[in-house]
Amino acid sequence: TIAMFYDAQNYNQVLCWPLQAVTDSTNMFLTSPGSLNSGAPKCSCAAGTYYDGSTCSPCALGTISYGKTATCFALPCSSGFSNAARTACIPAPTPEPTPGPTPKPAPEPTPGPT
């Protein structure tokens, strides 16, 4: 971890990693816009929530997060997530059957002269 994101110019994430066991992270983000801050507001968001800029908010129906994030992502019902997570997915719409033409009754025969 000493220079894990060294010079990663396009890496701008704030990581919530606890690094108590890491002995040297001094140059971890050297010349990179990324950072490490386990006290960042998003780091307190639990799974199923995201940091919306001011608070941890629940993910919308059909989306999921593992927490400690500023976004939720789409959760297709066919995904390999747990049953608990799948209860929040948005199922694909069931196609409506296309109605056929409405049958018209056959005209009554015209009676012949009597």
C-alpha positions, 0 to 999 in steps of 0.5 A: 500500500505504500504507493498503491495509487501513486500518480493515478491522475484519474483516480479521485475517489475518497476511500473509507478503508481502515488502515490500522494494520498498515505501517506506511501509507505516506505516499499512497496517493502521491500525485493522485487526486484520490485520498483516504478518509475513514471519517468522510461522511459517506463512510457512515452509510450502511448497505442499501444507502448512499451519501447524497451530499448531506446525509445517508439516503436509502437507495431507490427501488431497483438499486443497491449499494454495499454502503460507504458510497455516494451512489447506488447501482441498478439491480436486475432481478436476474442478478446473482445477489442474495434473495434479500437484495433481490426483493428490491429489484425491478422485474422486467415488464411482462409483455401484454398480449396483443389483442386480436381483431374484434369478431363481427357477427355475420350479417343476417340473411335477407329473407326471400319473397314469399 
